[in-house]
Amino acid sequence: MRVKFTPSARAQFLGGLEYIRRDSPKAARRFREKAEKVLRRLEEFPDSGRAIPEFPDLPHREVIVRPYRFFYRVTGKTVWVVAVWHGAQLPKGPP
């Protein structure tokens, strides 16, 4: 199993890192390391994330690396990260 980002999810993740980095480069580094560790776990345990509470009928799941939520879907041997939202964002629709 391999973890990949869609282009929009990658932009959201990098935007979040940049936002954190403006305030604290050290905090941004820690967040990135933690996110990479959590996402690597999905390579072996793709179902370890939870169903998305707001959209329980979707085939997507999420993992949380505070303060961000990483939404993903497993397709074949790939875990696709499809969106990265700040926890304060209110969902208008599915990721």
N, C-alpha and C positions, 0 to 999 in steps of 0.2 A: 504494500500500500504506500502511496506517495501523496504528500500534501502539496497542493498548488493553489495559488490565488487567481481569481478572475482579475482582469485589469481594474475594474472598479473597486474591488475589495482591496487590492494592493494599494491603490491611490488613497483609500480611506485609512488603511493601516499607516501608511507613510505620513499622511496628514495628521493623524493622531500622535505619531512619534514627534513630528515637528512641533506640534502644539505643546507637548510635554517638554521638549528640548529647549524651547524659548524660555521656560521658567527654570528648568534644571537639567542640564545635559546628563548628569549622573542618574537622575530619576528616569530619563528616557532610555538610557543604556540598560538599567535594571528592568524596566518594563519590556523592552525588546527581548532580553534574555529569558524572562519569565514566559512571554508569549511564545517564543521559539520552543521552549521546553514543553509547554502545554500542547502545542500543535504537533510536536514530534510524537507525543504519546498517542495521538490519533492514528499514526502510521500502524501501530500494533493493535490499538483498541478503538476503532472508528466509531463504535456505538457508545463510547464512554461519555459523550456529551449528552445533555438532556434535550428532550423535546422542547421546542420554543413555546413557552406558556401562552403567548398571545395568538399563536397559530398552531395548535396541537395537531391539526389534520395534515399539515405539510410534511413532506418527506425530509425536511431539513432538521438539523439539530444545532445546538449551540454549546460553546464553552465560554466561560467567563474568565477574563484576566483583568481584574479591576483596574480602571473603571470602564473597560471596553468589553463588548460582547462580540464574539466571533461566530458567525452563522456559517454552517457548512452542509454539504450534501455529498454522500458517497455515490460515485458513479464508476462501476467496474472496480479497478484497482487504484482509483484516485479519489482522494478526499478534496473536494473543491470548496475553498473558503469563498463564499459568495458575497459576504458583506461584513463590515466591521463598524459597529455603532457604539458611540459613547453610551454608557448606562443611563444617562439623563435624557437621551433622545426618545421621544414617543413614537412608536411605529405607526405609520399611516397605512401601511400595507405590508404584505410579506416581503422578506429580503430578496 
